């Protein structure tokens, strides 16, 4: 548990009041310090109870193996067994959107859109928790093994050409059937005769 940005603004105020309380026996200042201290303590305890609720949080599926070509946007839905609202992505190329929140769990949309080809991986995503007053914050890890293989744009076309060439026997160990080979040779002879090639 740590102080949020709001908490960092409140802390100097609390320390100042604490310092004044030590120097002055004014009951009004002492009461103010006591109320603020109790408020901070209750806020921290409420956040602690939220963290306990998310102890056994799990994603389903826990492992994703995605493939795409550069420039494409890949979208997949996963579920989490706890209600979540403020998910944080560990990488810029991955966006996380909470689609549905229920008591039993949440539905999350993952959208990946890296610009360069390569292999992209993450091991966890995070849920950011804030205390009711926003003074404290904490991050809870959700295990998610995501692998994205992003191929260059020309890759599918190249694979298609290779498959075509292998099928015609031009590439690799193609098999020439007798009749087809004789027909092809006769056609070559006719074309060469027509062109005047001896």
N, C-alpha and C positions, 0 to 999 in steps of 0.2 A: 504494500500500500504506500502511495506517495501523495504529495500535495499536487493538486491540479494548478492550472494557471490562476484560477480564482483564489485557491488556497494560499498561493504564494503572495497574493496581494493582501490577504487578510492577516497573514502571519506577522508582518511588521506592526500592524495595529494592535494585535493581541500582546506582542512583546512590549510595546510601548505602554499599554495599559498595565501590564504586569510590573513594569519598572516604576510607574507612577504609584501603583498600589503599595510597593515596598517603601517608598519615600513618604507617602501620605497616609494617615490613618482615616481618611474620609470614607465613611461606610458606603456612600453612593458609588465611588470608584471601585471599591472592593466588591460590591454587589454586581457591578457591570462586568468586572473581570471574571467573577464566578459564573455568571450566566453565559458569557462567551465561551469559557472553558468547557462547561457542561454541554453547550451546543456543539462544539467541535468534537467532543467525546462521543456524543450520541450519533452524530453524523458518521464518524469512523466505525462505530459498532454496527450501524445499519448497512454500511458497505461491506463489512466483514460477513454479515449474514447473506448478502447477495453472492459473495465469493464462494461460500460454503454450498449454496444451492447449485452452483455450476461446477462442482468438483468432478463429477463423473460425466462431463460433457463429451459427446462423441459425434463424429460425422459419419454419414452413410451415403454412398460407399466411402470407405476410408482411403482407398487407393484408386486413382484415376490415371489412365494412360491415353492421352489424346494425340491425334495427328492432324495436321493441317498444312496448307501452303501459305507462304508469306503474303501478307496483305488481307488474309481472311480473318474473320472474327469467329472464334469458337465459343459456343455457349453450352453449358451443362447445368442441370439442377441437382443439388444434393440436399439432404435433410440433416438436421441436427436435433438430438433428443432433448434439448432444453430451449426455452424461449430466449432468443437473442435479438438485439436491435441495432447494435453499433459495431459492426464487423470492420476490422482493419486488415487490409491486404499487405503482405510483406514485400510485394513487388509492384512496380508501376504498371507492368504489362497485364496485371490481373485485377479486374474489378469485381467487387462482391456486392450483391444487392439482396436485401431481405425481402422476399416476395410475400411470405405469410408467416404470422406469429401466432402460436397457440400455446396453451399450457403444457401440452404434451411435447411440443417441439416447434421447429421453424423450418421453412423451406427457403433455400438460398440459391440464387442464380449466379453462376460463375461465368464471367466473360473474359476471355483471353485474346489479346490482339497485339502480339509482339511484331515489330516491323522487320526485323532481320531473321533469317533462317538460322536454325540451331536447336539445341536441346535446352529447354527451360524446366526448372524443378523448384518446388517448394515442399516443405515438410509440415508446416503449421500455418494456420490463420489465427487471428486474435479477435477476441471480443473485448471492447473497451467498456469498463464499468465506471460509473460516476456515483458518488454518494448523493443522497437526496438534495443537499444544499450545493453540491458541486465543488466542495472543498477538497475532497480526496478522490483519487482515481486508481484503478488497477487494471491490468491486462490478464485475461485468461486465455491460455493456449488451447486451440482445438487441433488435434492431430489430423492432417490431411496430406497424404503423399500424392502430389500431382506432378506428372511428367508430361510435357508437351513437346513433341517432335515437330518442328516447323521446317518444312522443305522449301527449297527455292521455287519460284513460280514455274520455271521451265521443267521441273522434275517430272510431273505427270506426263507431259508431252514426250519427254525423252524415254520414259518407261514404255509408252505406247509404241513408239518407233522401234525400240529394241524388241518388243514382243512381236511386232509385225514382221521385222526382218528375220527373226528366228523362225517364224511360221513359214516364210517363203523359202527358207533354206539358204538365203544370202549370207546370213550370219550364223556362226556356230556349225555344228555337224548336221546340216540339212540332208535329207534323203531325196535323191533324184530317182523317180520311178522311170522305168524303161520307156514307156510310150510317150510320157511327157518330155523326156530328154530328147528322144528322136524328133518329136514335133518341133521342139525349140531349136534344134540343130538345123532342121529343114527350113524353118523360118529365117534363120540367120543366113543360110545359103541363098535363099530367094532375095533377101534384102541386099546382100552383097553383090549379087548378079545385077540387080536392078540399078545399083549405084555404080556399077562398072568396076567393082573391086575384085581382082582375081582371087 
